[in-house]
Amino acid sequence: MKHYHYIIAGAGCAGLSLAVHMADCARLHGKKVLVIDKDAKAEEHRTWCFWETAPGLFEKNVHRRWEKVWFHGVNGASSLLDIRPYTYKMIRAADFYRHARSVIRRRSNFTFRQLNIENIWSDKDRAFVQTGNETIAADYIFSSISISPPEKQKGRHYLVQHFRSWKVQADEDVFDPDAATLMDFRAMQHQGAAFIYTLPLSAREAIVEYTMCSESPGPQETYEKGLKEHMTKHFPGTAFNIMEETGGIIPMTNHRFPSHEGRIVFIGAAGGQTKPTTGYTFRFIQQHSRRLTDQLAGSGHPYLGRRAGWRRFHFYDGILLRMLSERSPQGAALFSGMFTRNPAPRIFRFFDNVSSIREEILLTLSLRRLGFIRAAWKELWQRIRG
Ligand SMILES: Cc1cc2nc3c(=O)[nH]c(=O)nc-3n(C[C@H](O)[C@H](O)[C@H](O)COP(=O)(O)OP(=O)(O)OC[C@H]3O[C@@H](n4cnc5c(N)ncnc54)[C@H](O)[C@@H]3O)c2cc1C
């Protein structure tokens, strides 16, 4: 049976991020690493956006960046937010995959194989993957694959952020390439909180996305109707060509994901790296990859302790998910209150789980207080009972 020091099961965002972080760490260069994915990913229109204050490991893959973002609230209030010291960045998944795979190819201690993993398990000394009739062993497996979906836990919230996006080209200059639109709640509120998200690529090209947060995805026509309505209302008289279409679903949940099971360490969305209330995952994946790599290099094992304040942020996530799940005006009003009454860097720190208690109090005071207090009380009561 073949044996590696580490197997990375799933070479998507998390698997490849971990691989590049490992490749970047001199103390791990003697470790044999096998990276497995079932797909070649030849065609990929997905993009990942995130905010950060300093260049990351994938800086050279950043395709577009913005230092200003628009927010359009439910009450008609619009603001152009200066987000410095943060920059809002966009990476195209295709560029990311190309770069990460070339890093792996250049390192003799890495092997990539395109295989479908059927099972993953672990005993006291080793972990294993089953692919067809082959079993491969490793000291540790880092998995972003959900072999079977996790069972729902009592008292947790399970929403989804679902969206459809168009890459459009206009017949005249209509977009401001210097400012992305983070949330535009003037969008049709059909099912759950819905907003439009716009990433301008130039004065004529943009990625425009209709996003909803609710218990389940909506019918296809809803997204198209939302997108069409937005384009006609806000760009009257402009003709658009749809160059590319893509869509997706991101789970928004405060499910307690286990960090590991024996020698299998969970990474990426399957490892709970998605921020429940926003769906942003990319930056959390990078931080997790860095911590895992440092831990392996420093101690030889990949087991991490919980981050400071995680209990507090898990509680906030529960409250906000409850507010989002209750009814759409509340969800839309929640974000509107937050963005119109707080500086953007404070909100970014809150959603990055690094804000101070003082900042959290200020943020809380800016929300619909009654709704927040009611949701906080219900959340607390549920925890006491559970
Ligand atoms: C369309 C879309 C847009 C998003 N945009 C953003 C964004 O802008 N910003 C942000 O922060 N987050 C975003 N997210 C959320 C998150 O960043 C992504 O979902 C991200 O891809 C999660 O990384 P992952 O490695 O956990 O999962 P994936 O990237 O999906 O990787 C899992 C990998 O496992 C492989 N795999 C699965 N099953 C098997 C198997 N049985 N055998 C072998 N291989 C297998 C898959 O082929 C895949 O490559 C977005 C999500 C979606 C769906």
The ligand as an SDF file (V2000), in Angstrom:
LIG
                    3D

 53 58  0  0  0  0  0  0  0  0999 V2000
  -19.9910   30.0140   -6.9410 C   0  0  0  0  0  0  0  0  0  0  0  0
  -19.3630   30.3130   -5.6130 C   0  0  0  0  0  0  0  0  0  0  0  0
  -18.7770   31.5560   -5.3820 C   0  0  0  0  0  0  0  0  0  0  0  0
  -18.1600   31.8250   -4.1620 C   0  0  0  0  0  0  0  0  0  0  0  0
  -17.6040   33.0470   -3.9630 N   0  0  0  0  0  0  0  0  0  0  0  0
  -16.9700   33.3050   -2.8080 C   0  0  0  0  0  0  0  0  0  0  0  0
  -16.3430   34.5630   -2.6160 C   0  0  0  0  0  0  0  0  0  0  0  0
  -16.4170   35.4720   -3.4530 O   0  0  0  0  0  0  0  0  0  0  0  0
  -15.6480   34.7710   -1.4590 N   0  0  0  0  0  0  0  0  0  0  0  0
  -15.5390   33.7940   -0.4990 C   0  0  0  0  0  0  0  0  0  0  0  0
  -14.8690   34.0320    0.5120 O   0  0  0  0  0  0  0  0  0  0  0  0
  -16.1690   32.6130   -0.6500 N   0  0  0  0  0  0  0  0  0  0  0  0
  -16.8740   32.3520   -1.7620 C   0  0  0  0  0  0  0  0  0  0  0  0
  -17.4820   31.1270   -1.9240 N   0  0  0  0  0  0  0  0  0  0  0  0
  -17.4630   30.1660   -0.8160 C   0  0  0  0  0  0  0  0  0  0  0  0
  -16.1550   29.3230   -0.7830 C   0  0  0  0  0  0  0  0  0  0  0  0
  -15.0220   30.1590   -0.8510 O   0  0  0  0  0  0  0  0  0  0  0  0
  -16.0710   28.3170   -1.8890 C   0  0  0  0  0  0  0  0  0  0  0  0
  -17.1640   27.4410   -1.8220 O   0  0  0  0  0  0  0  0  0  0  0  0
  -14.7720   27.5040   -1.8490 C   0  0  0  0  0  0  0  0  0  0  0  0
  -14.6330   26.8760   -3.0890 O   0  0  0  0  0  0  0  0  0  0  0  0
  -14.7480   26.4640   -0.7210 C   0  0  0  0  0  0  0  0  0  0  0  0
  -13.5440   25.7470   -0.8180 O   0  0  0  0  0  0  0  0  0  0  0  0
  -13.4700   24.1890   -0.5130 P   0  0  0  0  0  0  0  0  0  0  0  0
  -12.0890   23.7620   -0.8230 O   0  0  0  0  0  0  0  0  0  0  0  0
  -14.0140   23.9300    0.8200 O   0  0  0  0  0  0  0  0  0  0  0  0
  -14.4830   23.5050   -1.5350 O   0  0  0  0  0  0  0  0  0  0  0  0
  -14.2390   23.3260   -3.0780 P   0  0  0  0  0  0  0  0  0  0  0  0
  -13.5120   24.4740   -3.6400 O   0  0  0  0  0  0  0  0  0  0  0  0
  -15.5740   22.9820   -3.6510 O   0  0  0  0  0  0  0  0  0  0  0  0
  -13.2720   22.0580   -3.1530 O   0  0  0  0  0  0  0  0  0  0  0  0
  -13.6650   20.7390   -2.8910 C   0  0  0  0  0  0  0  0  0  0  0  0
  -12.9240   19.8790   -3.9070 C   0  0  0  0  0  0  0  0  0  0  0  0
  -13.1450   18.5070   -3.6160 O   0  0  0  0  0  0  0  0  0  0  0  0
  -13.2970   17.8060   -4.8350 C   0  0  0  0  0  0  0  0  0  0  0  0
  -14.0530   16.6000   -4.5480 N   0  0  0  0  0  0  0  0  0  0  0  0
  -15.3220   16.5280   -4.0670 C   0  0  0  0  0  0  0  0  0  0  0  0
  -15.6770   15.2430   -3.9170 N   0  0  0  0  0  0  0  0  0  0  0  0
  -14.6080   14.4970   -4.2940 C   0  0  0  0  0  0  0  0  0  0  0  0
  -14.3590   13.1070   -4.3340 C   0  0  0  0  0  0  0  0  0  0  0  0
  -15.2920   12.2120   -3.9640 N   0  0  0  0  0  0  0  0  0  0  0  0
  -13.1580   12.6720   -4.7650 N   0  0  0  0  0  0  0  0  0  0  0  0
  -12.1810   13.5620   -5.1410 C   0  0  0  0  0  0  0  0  0  0  0  0
  -12.3710   14.8920   -5.1210 N   0  0  0  0  0  0  0  0  0  0  0  0
  -13.5600   15.3520   -4.6930 C   0  0  0  0  0  0  0  0  0  0  0  0
  -14.0350   18.7900   -5.7460 C   0  0  0  0  0  0  0  0  0  0  0  0
  -13.8260   18.4800   -7.1160 O   0  0  0  0  0  0  0  0  0  0  0  0
  -13.3990   20.1140   -5.3310 C   0  0  0  0  0  0  0  0  0  0  0  0
  -12.2950   20.4520   -6.1440 O   0  0  0  0  0  0  0  0  0  0  0  0
  -18.1340   30.8350   -3.1250 C   0  0  0  0  0  0  0  0  0  0  0  0
  -18.7760   29.6150   -3.3530 C   0  0  0  0  0  0  0  0  0  0  0  0
  -19.3910   29.3570   -4.5570 C   0  0  0  0  0  0  0  0  0  0  0  0
  -20.0960   28.0340   -4.7340 C   0  0  0  0  0  0  0  0  0  0  0  0
  1  2  1  0
  2  3  1  0
  2 52  2  0
  3  4  2  0
  4  5  1  0
  4 50  1  0
  5  6  2  0
  6  7  1  0
  6 13  1  0
  7  8  2  0
  7  9  1  0
  9 10  1  0
 10 11  2  0
 10 12  1  0
 12 13  2  0
 13 14  1  0
 14 15  1  0
 14 50  1  0
 15 16  1  0
 16 17  1  0
 16 18  1  0
 18 19  1  0
 18 20  1  0
 20 21  1  0
 20 22  1  0
 22 23  1  0
 23 24  1  0
 24 25  2  0
 24 26  1  0
 24 27  1  0
 27 28  1  0
 28 29  2  0
 28 30  1  0
 28 31  1  0
 31 32  1  0
 32 33  1  0
 33 34  1  0
 33 48  1  0
 34 35  1  0
 35 36  1  0
 35 46  1  0
 36 37  1  0
 36 45  1  0
 37 38  2  0
 38 39  1  0
 39 40  1  0
 39 45  2  0
 40 41  1  0
 40 42  2  0
 42 43  1  0
 43 44  2  0
 44 45  1  0
 46 47  1  0
 46 48  1  0
 48 49  1  0
 50 51  2  0
 51 52  1  0
 52 53  1  0
M  END
$$$$
